[in-house]
Structures are given as structure tokens and as C-alpha cells.
Amino acid sequence: MKFVFSQKTGLNEYVIKGKKTAHVLKNATYSVTPKTTTFWKINVKAKDGKKSTFYMRFTAKNKFVLVNSKNQKIKTSVGKAPAAYYTFKLA
């Protein structure tokens, strides 16, 4: 799974399996509300108008995990990816 945050193009989410890539969220608008320096709330509005919220906790300056509103690590699935605990890297 890959998340791309851009002020120019918005939030894009991808699921990559082997050489295949599925673009599951395209150019959604988002806003960030830092709860602490390492715990952030992300509000997302997709182009079709659907709204969602997710939370991320930074575990290092270039790594984060997805958590719930109580800052507890959660299993995550985007598109057809299996639900599991993932650690993401910032590029």
C-alpha cells in the first residue's frame, strides 16, 4: 500500500501487488489536525463527496503506522490488500 500526500494533487492511495498497481483513491482533498507531534488526525473528502477520517502515529521521523482515535495500532486494508499491521515509510 502507498499513500501520497500532495498539496498540489491531494491524497492518492495505491495498492501495489507485484507489477500491478490499483489507484484506489484519486486526488482527494485532505486536512491534517496534529493531536500531538507524533499523532495526527487526517480528514479526507474524495472527489465523489465521500468523507472519511483516519489517524497516523509517527514511530520515527520517516515512518508511521495507522491507528484509531485512541492512538492504538489497527489492522489496515486498502482496496484488495489483506488486513494487517503495516508500517509506512515517508519518501
VENSUL-V229678 format. One record per backbone hydrogen bond with DSSP energy under -0.5 kcal/mol. CO is the residue of the C=O (numbers start at 1). NH is the residue of the N-H. E is the energy in kcal/mol with one decimal. If there is no record, write none. Layout:
BEGIN
co: {CO;CO}
nh: {NH;NH}
e: {E;E}
END
This chain:
BEGIN
co: {2;3;4;4;6;10;11;12;13;13;14;15;17;20;22;22;25;25;28;29;31;32;33;38;39;39;40;41;41;42;43;44;45;46;50;52;54;55;56;57;60;62;63;63;64;65;66;67;68;72;76;78;84;84;86;88}
nh: {14;5;6;12;10;6;28;4;24;25;2;22;20;17;15;24;13;27;11;45;43;34;41;58;35;36;56;33;43;54;31;52;29;49;46;44;42;67;40;65;63;90;59;60;88;57;74;55;71;68;84;81;76;86;66;64}
e: {-2.8;-0.5;-0.5;-2.2;-2.0;-0.9;-2.3;-2.9;-1.2;-1.5;-2.5;-2.9;-2.2;-2.7;-2.4;-1.0;-1.9;-0.5;-3.1;-2.8;-2.4;-0.5;-2.4;-2.8;-2.6;-1.9;-2.3;-2.9;-0.5;-2.3;-2.0;-2.3;-2.1;-2.0;-2.8;-3.3;-3.4;-2.0;-2.9;-2.2;-0.9;-3.1;-1.6;-1.4;-3.2;-2.7;-2.0;-0.9;-2.1;-2.2;-1.6;-1.9;-3.0;-0.7;-0.5;-2.2}
END
